[in-house]
Amino acid sequence: MPMQTNLHLFGPAHLSILISVPVCAVGLAWINHRRPTAATWIRFTLAAVLVLNGLWWCWYRFSVLHLRPPQGLPFELCDISLWLTVFALARLRQRTFELAYYWGLAGAGMAMLTPDLLAPLVSASSINFFVRHGGTVMAILYLLWSSQLRPHLRSWRFAFLALNLYGAAVALFDFLFGTNYLYLRNKPASASLLDAMGAWPLYILSADLLALVLFIVMAVPFRQKSRQAGLSQNERRL
């Protein structure tokens, strides 16, 4: 049987990878609820996997792809989200988790849906791609579904403001050094959602608006839970 050389978007292999991420997160959360003492081991194992994959990707960019600074630096949103997730796993810090939740699920989740692979699916770089992005999403969902951390009600405002401040800093870096971090100067070569958002700079504004909508939608479940908690407290008082 010949080795698969291309990933067919939403084909059997791609769908299997996408489905496995939340399934694994559910499994880990279930273990956590059944055996709370396993929480630390799960968190630090996930953190170690992400760290190793993040460091490997840095090595690959400079040693195999022969990129040199200012190219190849870990400034992409998924890179930042990975390290935010690692810190959230290790320290359980609220603000860090909130950034990881909004940036990671939106950024790494979108990357999983429209992967920009450099090599065939069965290759070290492609496997690393899915472990990095899928692992980020899985770790965030695990922290959320195991009830170890959850975003505050209005944390989407903080995440959106921080995203735009970070984007402005990266845009200045792109302008000064001729890079294309966050795709602020050009769209990615592979097919992506940005293709439907118009030409430069319209697609940047459209992507920012989409991020705002996504962040608000991602905050809705926690708004409903807060209302339910408030109703429960009122019922107790009565």
Legacy VTK file of the C-alpha trace (Angstrom):
# vtk DataFile Version 3.0
C-alpha trace
ASCII
DATASET POLYDATA
POINTS 238 float
0.000 0.000 0.000
1.569 3.329 -1.024
2.238 5.914 1.614
-0.250 8.742 1.748
1.428 11.865 0.410
-1.393 14.403 0.650
-3.927 15.303 3.293
-7.394 15.580 1.775
-9.248 18.347 3.553
-12.005 16.768 5.680
-11.165 13.376 4.261
-11.110 10.271 6.490
-7.600 10.909 7.846
-8.264 14.598 8.531
-11.631 13.925 10.186
-10.089 11.191 12.339
-7.479 13.635 13.606
-10.081 16.337 14.291
-12.370 13.960 16.174
-9.557 12.447 18.229
-8.681 15.787 19.871
-11.944 16.401 21.814
-12.340 12.654 22.435
-8.927 12.524 24.126
-9.754 15.670 26.120
-12.991 14.049 27.330
-11.080 10.911 28.302
-8.506 12.842 30.281
-11.208 14.906 32.013
-13.039 11.672 32.911
-9.866 10.227 34.428
-9.385 13.480 36.331
-12.902 13.336 37.795
-12.560 9.659 38.718
-9.077 10.064 40.182
-8.410 13.701 41.186
-4.879 12.770 42.283
-4.030 12.170 38.601
-4.615 15.841 37.716
-1.023 16.935 38.326
0.407 14.046 36.322
-1.937 14.706 33.408
-1.202 18.431 33.384
2.562 18.062 33.488
2.552 15.251 30.921
0.585 17.423 28.507
2.895 20.354 29.238
5.981 18.211 28.578
4.568 16.967 25.268
3.837 20.519 24.146
7.253 21.796 25.238
9.082 19.014 23.385
7.059 19.591 20.227
7.466 23.356 20.452
11.236 23.052 20.845
11.424 20.486 18.026
9.561 22.852 15.726
12.027 25.647 16.526
14.922 23.272 15.772
13.275 22.137 12.530
12.781 25.686 11.256
16.398 26.658 11.782
18.179 23.349 11.104
16.082 21.781 8.343
14.291 24.697 6.718
17.428 26.844 7.192
15.461 29.892 8.292
17.383 32.667 9.959
16.105 35.471 12.178
14.065 37.547 11.729
12.369 34.665 9.867
11.268 31.567 11.757
10.788 33.191 15.159
7.923 31.883 17.364
5.712 34.913 16.810
2.735 33.210 15.167
-0.449 33.111 17.210
-0.295 29.318 17.466
3.273 29.489 18.801
2.262 31.992 21.464
-0.853 29.970 22.294
1.229 26.825 22.792
3.485 28.485 25.375
0.511 30.144 27.073
-1.095 26.705 27.334
2.090 25.216 28.765
2.186 27.934 31.426
-1.510 27.440 32.206
-0.955 23.697 32.622
2.042 24.208 34.880
0.802 27.091 37.038
-3.009 27.182 36.631
-2.972 30.962 36.213
-6.343 32.511 35.326
-5.275 35.263 32.908
-2.882 32.950 31.107
-5.619 30.367 30.663
-8.045 32.984 29.351
-5.598 34.024 26.640
-4.876 30.374 25.853
-8.604 29.624 25.705
-9.514 32.359 23.230
-6.285 32.517 21.226
-5.564 28.799 21.322
-8.988 27.430 20.475
-9.538 30.048 17.769
-5.999 29.972 16.325
-4.907 26.366 16.746
-8.447 25.183 16.060
-8.501 27.041 12.742
-5.063 25.662 11.894
-6.381 22.155 12.500
-9.342 22.786 10.207
-7.189 24.197 7.381
-3.694 22.731 7.974
-0.754 24.359 6.187
1.550 21.325 5.931
5.123 21.453 4.642
5.430 17.735 3.901
3.312 14.584 3.404
0.961 13.592 6.209
3.189 10.712 7.278
6.251 12.837 7.998
7.913 14.279 11.084
6.898 17.874 10.374
3.242 17.017 9.669
2.965 14.826 12.757
4.536 17.616 14.782
2.043 20.086 13.286
-0.955 18.083 14.465
0.575 17.254 17.854
1.382 20.941 18.479
-1.965 22.319 17.399
-4.097 19.380 18.462
-2.235 19.119 21.750
-2.863 22.807 22.447
-6.594 22.435 21.817
-6.736 19.178 23.799
-4.953 20.673 26.807
-7.238 23.724 26.889
-10.356 21.558 26.655
-8.993 19.249 29.335
-8.418 22.128 31.775
-11.906 23.418 31.025
-13.809 20.115 31.144
-11.972 18.905 34.235
-13.157 22.113 36.002
-9.632 23.202 36.890
-9.931 26.541 35.094
-12.628 28.458 33.252
-12.733 31.934 31.697
-14.335 34.758 33.607
-17.563 36.166 32.231
-16.069 39.191 30.441
-12.628 37.760 29.731
-13.301 37.907 25.984
-12.758 41.682 26.182
-9.348 41.225 27.743
-8.420 38.546 25.180
-9.556 40.673 22.216
-7.755 43.788 23.439
-4.573 41.793 24.098
-4.836 40.208 20.636
-5.000 43.595 18.927
-2.116 44.983 20.969
-0.044 41.941 20.092
-1.087 42.231 16.446
-0.002 45.884 16.370
3.426 44.964 17.784
3.831 42.153 15.237
2.708 44.440 12.406
5.455 46.897 13.347
7.984 44.037 13.394
6.764 42.839 9.970
7.095 46.345 8.580
10.612 46.869 9.940
12.047 43.449 9.006
10.005 42.395 5.983
8.484 39.339 7.683
4.919 38.068 7.424
3.997 36.946 10.937
0.245 36.565 11.542
-0.106 36.864 7.728
-0.365 40.629 8.114
1.405 41.327 4.808
0.292 38.383 2.672
-2.159 35.493 2.878
-0.825 31.956 3.406
0.061 30.017 0.262
-2.324 27.178 1.139
-6.109 27.494 1.149
-7.471 29.233 4.216
-10.459 31.202 5.447
-8.570 34.404 4.623
-9.126 33.670 0.933
-12.795 34.568 1.410
-12.053 37.849 3.194
-10.914 40.005 0.317
-7.589 41.557 -0.601
-5.041 43.212 1.684
-5.703 45.019 4.014
-9.428 44.177 3.995
-8.819 40.586 5.033
-6.997 41.781 8.171
-9.994 43.838 9.270
-12.332 40.975 8.393
-10.210 38.511 10.377
-10.217 40.865 13.366
-14.005 41.137 13.195
-14.272 37.350 12.925
-12.044 36.990 16.002
-14.343 39.357 17.912
-17.417 37.330 16.947
-15.691 34.047 17.828
-14.572 35.351 21.214
-18.092 36.526 22.064
-19.563 33.174 21.003
-16.912 31.320 23.029
-17.930 33.357 26.095
-21.648 32.526 25.801
-21.538 29.187 27.715
-19.935 30.874 30.710
-22.508 33.666 30.688
-25.265 31.068 30.840
-23.505 29.220 33.677
-23.132 32.471 35.606
-26.858 33.150 35.227
-27.690 29.627 36.390
-25.382 30.041 39.394
-27.074 33.332 40.223
-30.527 31.742 40.023
-29.384 28.900 42.283
-28.120 31.360 44.883
-31.429 33.259 44.784
-33.347 30.002 45.226
-31.276 29.150 48.304
-32.028 32.552 49.805
-35.746 32.006 49.249
LINES 1 239
238 0 1 2 3 4 5 6 7 8 9 10 11 12 13 14 15 16 17 18 19 20 21 22 23 24 25 26 27 28 29 30 31 32 33 34 35 36 37 38 39 40 41 42 43 44 45 46 47 48 49 50 51 52 53 54 55 56 57 58 59 60 61 62 63 64 65 66 67 68 69 70 71 72 73 74 75 76 77 78 79 80 81 82 83 84 85 86 87 88 89 90 91 92 93 94 95 96 97 98 99 100 101 102 103 104 105 106 107 108 109 110 111 112 113 114 115 116 117 118 119 120 121 122 123 124 125 126 127 128 129 130 131 132 133 134 135 136 137 138 139 140 141 142 143 144 145 146 147 148 149 150 151 152 153 154 155 156 157 158 159 160 161 162 163 164 165 166 167 168 169 170 171 172 173 174 175 176 177 178 179 180 181 182 183 184 185 186 187 188 189 190 191 192 193 194 195 196 197 198 199 200 201 202 203 204 205 206 207 208 209 210 211 212 213 214 215 216 217 218 219 220 221 222 223 224 225 226 227 228 229 230 231 232 233 234 235 236 237
